[in-house]
Amino acid sequence: MAVVRVLSPYVGRVIVANPMQVKAIAHARIKTDKIDAGVLAQLHASGFLAEVLDSR
C-alpha cells in the first residue's frame, strides 16, 4: 500500500489488482512494463480485472 500512497497524488486513480488473477501476464513470451500495463488496462476496461483496492 506504500506504492498507492506514493502514486495517489500524481494520478486520478490507483487500482491494486488481485495478483492471482493477473499471473498469466508473468507467463507472456514478450515482457515489458509497457506491454504489461497495456494488458492490465485492457483487462480492467473489459471488466476482467478484480480490484483489491481502489483509491478513488
Helices and strands as residue ranges (DSSP letters): H 2-7, G 8-10, E 15-17, G 23-27, H 33-45, E 51-54
